[in-house]
């Protein structure tokens, strides 16, 4: 087999970039691999997308499954349905699949991978996490002999772009979001990104290969950036920190802590300087020590690069004949730690009336819940209005913070819900 016949389902931003990149690099790929990668069909619900491909074009992507001369179907529809049905039917029909669909994989990944192995076809999903960063291949192959102990990662280019604009240009949250949408980095409905759920989907996929554990993203504690105010960006900067939305995985013996949340990082931390739509994945392991993978995480070109890499790798495997299944057994001894048992330092911003005794009342409730104060900032003074009071705490358990903030927010001196942001060193 020296010809690999490719079809694309979904000709949106990533799909159209992939079609363009495959055509542009077809000759170079043939020189490097000896194979001809030919785009033979495409599908999209919008009829006008047919202009991208003069050959066979379908409105119904499942028609691609019925075409006998297709070796690889590239699923770029997004969402769970009908993408799940398309990928499943493609595998059952003996076609290999490449997808960038993290939502699909976070829910049905194990089923689809097992199904692919049973039918002796391949499923590639490098573009589902980290954009152009080859993280899936790295952890499955290059780091296969390493025991990973910790992951800290920026996995969402949209939120990182927004936080970068808020930090570097002092933009309010709403203005930074609008600019991200204008540049095509954020969807018209950006809820999946802002809420942290997109990052949780990606973390769930990585956990399977980093820790040999299948954990639904729905079991991962998630907080987004919707409540981050420009005040928090400015206070963090004054204190020597930057705010980033992080995916966190921490293994301790046979327990695993997972979470997604905005965090204060010291300005000299490797992840603190990752700006705009770039992603970065920081790993600690017994053999590799510390490792950082960095690259563009949002945009059609970055995703198309990862899709093309999967298509090329699968094409080469098909050309070699035979089938090499990847078995990835679960670590049955590893258990997911309850979020209540997490411990961290925290940044707290209270909005309280400016009168004597306020700090004492807040400090009393923190101390009552075993939270000690490291430092306090109160720059504004205005007896007629509520003012911000910022505290950095020493390390305390999650359940302690939950109890303390519930009590503090019920005080008559507090005018707005307290903002809490965890600190990561």
Secondary structure, 3 states (H helix, E strand, C coil): CCEEEEEEECCCHHHHHHHHHHHHHHHHHHHHHCCEEEEEEEECCCHHHHHHCCCEEECCCCHHHHCCCCCEEEECCCCCCCHHHHHHHHHHCCCEEEECCHHHHHHHHHHHHHHHHHCCCCEECHHHCCCCCCHHHHHHHHCCCCCEEEEEEECCHHHHHHHHHHHHCCCCHHHHHHHHHHCCCCCCCCHHHHCCHHHHHHHHHHHHHHCCCCCCHHHCEECCCCCCCHHHHHHHHHCCEEEEEEEEEEEECCEEEEEEEEEEEECCCHHHHCCCCEEEEEEEECCCEEEEEEEECCCHHHHHHHHHHHHHHHHHHHHHCCCCCCCCCCCCCCEECCHHHCEEEEEEEEEEECCCCHHHHHHHHHHHCCCCEEEEECCCCCCCCEEEEEEEECCEEHHHHHHHHHHHHCCCCEEEEEEEEEEEC
